[in-house]
Amino acid sequence: MKPLTIIGIVLVILGIIGFATGGISFTHQKKDVDLGPVQISHKTQDTLPLSPIFSTVSLLAGLGLVVVGARAK
């Protein structure tokens, strides 16, 4: 496969994921108290929202790169 086609497929997948989920969620652990062997912590979940405009641009650019990669022989 050509590099343009691979990049286009990755962009199409990112655009579909952006539409399906609306964002990327991740969990990290914060340490509240650290007194030697005693540690108190809690987990927090944050979401990085993805704009529908970003998803649309990613999807269209990916489709364009796939078409250009397929035609360039």
C-alpha positions in Angstrom: 0.0 0.0 0.0 1.1 3.5 -0.7 1.7 6.0 2.2 -1.1 8.3 1.1 -3.6 5.4 1.2 -2.5 4.3 4.7 -2.7 7.9 6.1 -6.1 8.2 4.4 -7.4 5.0 6.1 -6.1 6.2 9.5 -7.9 9.6 9.1 -11.1 7.9 8.1 -11.0 5.6 11.1 -10.3 8.7 13.4 -13.3 10.5 11.8 -15.6 7.5 12.4 -14.4 7.2 16.0 -14.9 10.9 16.6 -18.5 10.7 15.4 -19.2 7.5 17.3 -17.8 8.5 20.7 -17.8 12.3 20.7 -14.5 12.3 22.5 -11.7 10.3 24.1 -12.0 9.4 27.8 -9.1 8.5 30.0 -8.6 7.7 33.7 -5.8 8.8 35.9 -5.0 8.3 39.6 -4.3 11.3 41.9 -2.5 10.9 45.2 -4.2 12.8 48.0 -2.1 11.8 51.1 1.3 10.1 51.3 2.3 9.4 54.9 5.0 6.8 54.6 3.2 3.4 54.2 -0.2 5.0 54.3 -1.3 6.4 50.9 -4.8 7.7 50.0 -5.6 8.3 46.3 -8.6 8.5 44.0 -9.2 8.0 40.4 -10.6 10.7 38.1 -12.0 10.3 34.6 -11.5 13.1 32.1 -12.9 13.5 28.6 -11.2 15.2 25.7 -14.1 16.3 23.5 -13.7 16.0 19.7 -15.6 18.5 17.7 -17.9 17.2 14.9 -16.2 19.6 12.6 -12.9 17.9 13.3 -14.5 14.5 12.6 -16.0 15.7 9.4 -12.7 17.3 8.1 -10.8 14.1 9.1 -13.3 11.9 7.3 -13.3 13.9 4.1 -9.5 14.4 4.0 -9.1 10.6 4.6 -11.5 9.8 1.8 -9.6 12.2 -0.5 -6.3 10.7 0.3 -7.5 7.2 -0.3 -8.9 8.2 -3.7 -5.6 10.0 -4.6 -3.5 7.1 -3.3 -5.6 4.6 -5.4 -5.3 6.6 -8.6 -1.6 7.4 -8.3 0.1 4.4 -10.1 
